[in-house]
Amino acid sequence: MSNRLPFLYIQDVKGKGKSVFTAQVIPKGSSIEICPTILLGSADCATIHDTKLHDYYFLWGTSGDGAIALGFGSIYNHSSQANADYEMLLKEELISIIAIRDIEAGEEITINYMDNGEQKSVLWFEEID
């Protein structure tokens, strides 16, 4: 089950592709979306590197496994000045997206693919803000 705010929308952004935006203000601390996942084994992840899906999966746990987040989950773009964060709920096989500051109407919702200065995944692209 995907649970997301009803006023989110997808828009193309030059140089970034599809991006998630909000049509209403989202207060800091709000749950933006809870995404179910499709879990992938390490062999599947190795195969994904040769496909377009490479840009849309999350590393899952520490064993080289991965996950595709359903809903809008795999479309949130990276920013080092992100306005949202994500939490992997491994046991529940969910990814939770949460506002880490107030997000204005019309603003792109971004997550930081880095965690406290440590990589959650290796950035394979040049950051565009």
C-alpha positions as CSV (number, residue, x, y, z in Angstrom):
1,M,0.0,0.0,0.0
2,S,1.3,3.4,-1.0
3,N,0.4,6.3,1.3
4,R,1.2,9.7,0.0
5,L,0.0,13.3,0.3
6,P,-2.8,13.8,-2.3
7,F,-1.3,17.1,-3.7
8,L,2.0,15.7,-4.9
9,Y,2.6,15.8,-8.7
10,I,5.3,14.8,-11.2
11,Q,6.9,17.4,-13.5
12,D,9.8,17.2,-15.9
13,V,12.8,19.3,-15.0
14,K,15.4,20.1,-17.6
15,G,18.6,18.1,-16.8
16,K,16.9,16.1,-14.1
17,G,14.1,14.3,-15.8
18,K,10.9,13.5,-13.8
19,S,10.7,15.2,-10.4
20,V,8.2,15.2,-7.5
21,F,6.6,18.6,-6.5
22,T,4.0,19.7,-4.0
23,A,1.0,21.9,-4.8
24,Q,0.6,22.8,-1.1
25,V,2.8,23.7,1.8
26,I,4.2,20.6,3.6
27,P,5.2,21.4,7.2
28,K,8.6,20.2,8.6
29,G,8.2,16.7,10.1
30,S,5.3,15.7,7.9
31,S,5.1,12.3,6.3
32,I,5.2,12.9,2.6
33,E,4.9,9.3,1.4
34,I,5.3,5.7,2.6
35,C,6.4,3.6,-0.4
36,P,6.1,-0.2,-0.7
37,T,9.2,-1.7,-2.3
38,I,10.1,-4.5,-4.7
39,L,13.2,-6.1,-3.2
40,L,16.0,-7.2,-5.5
41,G,18.9,-9.6,-4.7
42,S,22.5,-8.7,-5.4
43,A,22.4,-10.6,-8.7
44,D,19.4,-8.5,-9.8
45,C,21.2,-5.3,-8.8
46,A,24.2,-6.3,-10.9
47,T,21.9,-6.7,-13.9
48,I,20.2,-3.3,-13.3
49,H,23.5,-1.5,-13.8
50,D,23.1,-2.1,-17.5
51,T,19.6,-0.7,-17.7
52,K,17.7,2.6,-17.1
53,L,16.5,1.2,-13.8
54,H,20.0,1.9,-12.4
55,D,19.0,5.5,-11.7
56,Y,15.9,4.4,-9.8
57,Y,16.8,1.8,-7.2
58,F,17.9,2.1,-3.6
59,L,20.7,0.0,-1.9
60,W,18.9,-2.1,0.7
61,G,20.7,-3.2,3.8
62,T,24.4,-4.1,3.7
63,S,24.4,-7.3,1.6
64,G,24.4,-5.7,-1.9
65,D,20.7,-6.1,-2.3
66,G,18.4,-3.3,-3.6
67,A,14.8,-2.1,-3.8
68,I,12.6,-0.3,-6.3
69,A,10.4,2.1,-4.4
70,L,6.8,2.2,-5.7
71,G,4.6,5.2,-5.7
72,F,6.7,8.3,-6.3
73,G,9.5,6.8,-4.2
74,S,12.1,6.2,-6.9
75,I,11.5,9.6,-8.6
76,Y,12.6,11.9,-5.8
77,N,15.7,13.6,-7.0
78,H,18.9,14.3,-5.1
79,S,20.0,17.6,-3.6
80,S,22.8,18.3,-1.1
81,Q,20.4,20.9,0.2
82,A,17.4,18.5,0.4
83,N,14.1,19.4,1.9
84,A,13.1,15.8,2.7
85,D,14.8,12.6,3.9
86,Y,14.1,9.0,3.6
87,E,14.1,6.1,6.0
88,M,14.3,2.5,5.0
89,L,12.0,0.4,7.1
90,L,13.8,-2.9,6.3
91,K,11.5,-5.2,8.3
92,E,8.4,-3.7,6.8
93,E,9.9,-3.5,3.3
94,L,8.9,0.2,3.1
95,I,10.6,3.5,2.4
96,S,9.3,6.5,4.3
97,I,9.8,10.1,2.9
98,I,9.6,12.9,5.5
99,A,9.9,16.7,5.3
100,I,13.0,17.9,7.1
101,R,12.0,21.6,6.7
102,D,8.9,23.4,5.6
103,I,8.4,22.8,1.8
104,E,6.6,25.6,-0.1
105,A,3.8,25.0,-2.6
106,G,5.3,24.6,-6.1
107,E,8.7,23.4,-4.7
108,E,10.4,20.3,-5.9
109,I,10.8,17.7,-3.1
110,T,14.3,16.4,-2.9
111,I,16.2,13.9,-0.8
112,N,19.9,13.7,-0.1
113,Y,21.4,10.5,-1.3
114,M,24.2,11.0,1.3
115,D,23.7,10.3,5.0
116,N,25.5,12.6,7.5
117,G,28.3,12.9,5.1
118,E,28.5,9.2,4.4
119,Q,27.3,7.8,1.1
120,K,24.0,5.9,1.0
121,S,24.9,5.3,-2.6
122,V,27.6,6.6,-4.9
123,L,26.6,9.6,-6.9
124,W,26.9,8.6,-10.6
125,F,25.8,12.0,-11.9
126,E,26.7,15.7,-11.6
127,E,24.4,17.5,-9.1
128,I,22.0,20.1,-10.6
129,D,20.2,22.5,-8.3
